[in-house]
Amino acid sequence: VGGLCGAAIVAGGTKMLVWKGLLEKVLIPLFLSPLVGFGIALLIMSAIYVGLARSNPGWIGHTFRRLQIVSAAAMAFSHGSNDAQKSMGIITMALVSQGVISAGGAKGPAIPLWVVVACALAMAIGTSSGGWRIIKTMGHRIIRLEPVHGFAAETAASLVIFVASHFGILLSTTHVISGSIFGVGASRRLSAVRWGVAQSMVMAWVLTLPAAGLVAAIAYYGLKAAGYR
């Protein structure tokens, strides 16, 4: 989204952006969604603590290892329902702009099957091959996640992302699951969360949009100088 906006601004100025849609569908949800995930995860984890306070720890671990398969699957599906849709939208927009596919009228263009498959494969391959540092940060550097914590965080994040996807709202899965993990940690005690890591993550989130816009602007000028239109 940052790259798209950066390219549009240098091509035709800020009037190219639909500010109402950008604020309501992107910027506001982008910053609110981690807070919503935090709150829902805090409530879910607190309810688990209260409801299972007298249960055997071994039984809890065994049960939530199985339940986490369901919550992880929901998280993966919701991830694709939002993050993959953004990539599919950008590619489809490029295809329409070049006349490769029809704009499709009021309902919009029909997204080619190869675009859907390409985005799904790119996300799967990227996550499995290059996501270990992020996984390590999520699972160890914020709080030490056990199956019960993972279940609560994934359930909360999935709910937020599913609702956002239903209403066509763009958000970051990473932001939401991060907020949910912080909420799970805060349900134990605030000091259990490494807030220094949170500060670094928030700084990265804030800088990502303008950085992507800057790279897109440079790429646009470079292509224009090379004679592309």
C-alpha positions in Angstrom: 0.0 0.0 0.0 2.8 2.4 0.8 4.5 1.6 -2.5 1.3 2.1 -4.4 0.7 5.5 -2.8 4.3 6.6 -3.3 4.2 5.8 -7.0 0.8 7.5 -7.4 1.9 10.7 -5.7 5.0 11.2 -7.8 3.0 10.3 -11.0 0.1 12.7 -10.4 0.4 14.4 -7.0 -1.6 13.9 -3.8 -4.9 14.3 -5.7 -4.3 10.8 -7.0 -5.1 9.4 -3.6 -8.6 8.7 -2.3 -7.9 10.0 1.2 -11.3 9.0 2.7 -10.7 5.4 1.6 -7.1 5.4 2.6 -7.9 6.6 6.1 -11.0 4.5 6.7 -9.8 1.3 5.1 -6.1 1.3 5.7 -4.5 3.8 8.1 -7.0 3.8 10.9 -7.4 0.0 10.9 -3.7 -0.5 10.6 -3.1 1.3 13.9 -6.2 0.2 15.8 -6.2 -3.5 14.9 -3.2 -4.4 17.1 -5.0 -2.7 20.0 -8.2 -4.6 19.3 -6.2 -7.9 19.1 -4.5 -7.0 22.4 -7.9 -6.5 24.1 -9.5 -9.7 22.7 -6.5 -11.8 23.5 -6.4 -10.4 27.1 -10.0 -11.3 27.6 -9.7 -14.8 26.1 -6.5 -15.6 28.1 -8.0 -14.2 31.3 -11.1 -16.3 30.8 -8.9 -19.4 30.4 -7.0 -18.6 33.6 -10.2 -18.2 35.5 -12.0 -21.2 34.0 -9.1 -23.7 34.2 -7.5 -22.4 37.4 -8.0 -25.8 39.1 -7.2 -28.0 36.1 -4.2 -30.3 35.8 -1.3 -28.4 34.0 -0.5 -31.6 32.0 -4.0 -31.9 30.8 -4.1 -28.2 29.9 -0.9 -28.5 27.8 -2.1 -31.7 26.1 -5.5 -30.2 25.3 -4.3 -26.9 24.0 -1.7 -28.5 21.8 -4.6 -30.1 19.9 -6.7 -27.0 20.0 -3.8 -25.0 18.7 -3.9 -27.0 15.4 -7.4 -25.5 14.9 -6.4 -21.9 15.9 -3.3 -22.1 13.8 -5.3 -23.2 10.8 -7.7 -20.4 11.3 -4.8 -17.9 11.6 -3.3 -19.2 8.4 -6.7 -19.0 6.5 -7.4 -15.5 7.8 -3.8 -14.4 6.9 -4.5 -15.4 3.3 -8.0 -13.7 3.4 -6.4 -10.3 4.0 -2.7 -10.2 3.2 -2.9 -12.3 0.0 -5.9 -10.2 -1.2 -3.7 -7.1 -1.1 -1.1 -8.7 -3.4 -3.8 -10.0 -5.7 -5.4 -6.6 -5.9 -2.1 -4.9 -6.9 -1.4 -7.5 -9.6 -4.9 -7.3 -10.9 -4.8 -3.5 -11.0 -1.6 -3.7 -13.0 -3.2 -6.1 -15.5 -6.3 -3.9 -15.9 -4.1 -0.8 -16.4 -2.3 -2.5 -19.2 -5.5 -3.9 -20.8 -4.5 -7.5 -20.2 -7.9 -8.1 -18.5 -11.2 -6.3 -18.5 -12.1 -3.8 -15.7 -15.3 -5.8 -15.3 -17.8 -3.0 -14.7 -19.4 -2.3 -11.3 -18.4 -5.7 -9.8 -14.7 -5.1 -10.7 -12.4 -7.3 -12.7 -12.3 -11.1 -12.5 -9.0 -12.1 -10.8 -7.2 -14.7 -13.0 -6.7 -18.1 -11.3 -2.9 -17.9 -11.9 -2.8 -14.7 -9.8 -4.6 -16.4 -6.9 -2.2 -19.4 -7.1 0.9 -17.3 -7.5 0.1 -15.2 -4.4 -0.8 -18.3 -2.3 2.5 -20.0 -3.3 4.5 -16.8 -2.7 3.1 -16.4 0.8 3.6 -20.1 1.7 7.2 -20.3 0.3 8.2 -16.9 1.9 6.8 -17.8 5.3 8.3 -21.3 5.3 11.8 -20.3 4.0 12.3 -16.8 5.3 10.1 -16.3 8.3 12.1 -18.0 11.1 13.5 -14.7 12.6 10.0 -13.3 12.8 8.7 -16.6 14.3 11.5 -16.5 16.8 10.6 -12.9 17.8 6.9 -13.8 18.1 7.4 -17.0 20.1 10.4 -16.1 22.3 11.3 -12.4 22.4 7.8 -11.0 23.4 6.8 -13.7 25.9 7.6 -17.4 26.1 4.6 -18.9 24.3 3.1 -22.2 25.5 0.3 -23.9 23.6 -2.4 -22.3 25.7 -1.0 -18.8 24.9 -0.6 -19.6 21.2 -4.3 -20.7 21.1 -5.5 -17.5 22.8 -3.4 -15.2 20.6 -4.2 -17.0 17.3 -8.0 -17.1 18.1 -8.0 -13.4 18.9 -6.0 -12.4 15.8 -8.1 -14.7 13.6 -11.4 -13.1 14.8 -10.0 -9.6 14.1 -8.7 -10.4 10.6 -11.8 -12.4 9.6 -14.0 -9.4 10.4 -11.7 -6.9 8.7 -11.6 -9.1 5.6 -15.4 -9.4 5.5 -15.7 -5.6 5.4 -12.8 -5.1 2.9 -10.5 -3.5 5.5 -6.8 -3.8 4.9 -4.6 -4.5 7.9 -1.3 -6.3 8.7 -1.6 -9.9 10.0 1.8 -9.3 11.7 0.5 -6.3 13.6 -2.6 -8.1 14.8 -0.9 -11.3 16.0 1.7 -9.2 17.7 -0.9 -7.2 19.5 -2.6 -10.4 20.5 0.6 -11.9 21.8 1.2 -8.8 23.9 -2.4 -9.1 25.2 -1.8 -12.8 26.2 1.4 -11.8 28.1 -0.3 -8.8 29.8 -3.0 -11.2 31.1 -0.4 -12.8 33.3 1.2 -9.5 34.4 2.4 -6.4 32.6 6.1 -7.1 33.5 5.9 -10.5 31.7 5.9 -8.7 28.4 9.2 -7.3 26.9 8.0 -3.8 26.1 11.3 -2.9 24.6 10.6 -5.3 21.8 7.2 -3.7 21.3 8.8 -0.3 21.0 11.1 -1.5 18.2 8.3 -3.2 16.4 6.1 -0.1 16.5 8.9 2.0 15.1 9.3 -0.5 12.3 5.6 -0.3 11.6 5.5 3.5 11.5 8.5 3.6 9.1 7.4 0.9 6.7 4.7 2.9 4.8 6.8 6.0 4.0 9.9 3.8 3.3 8.0 1.7 0.8 6.5 4.9 -0.7 10.0 6.3 -1.2 11.3 3.2 -2.9 8.3 3.2 -5.2 8.9 6.9 -6.0 12.5 6.2 -6.9 11.5 3.2 -9.0 8.9 5.3 -10.9 11.4 8.0 -11.7 14.0 5.4 -12.8 11.5 3.7 -15.1 10.3 7.0 -16.5 13.9 8.0 -17.2 14.4 4.7 -19.0 11.6 5.5 -21.4 8.8 3.4 -19.8 5.3 4.9 -19.7 
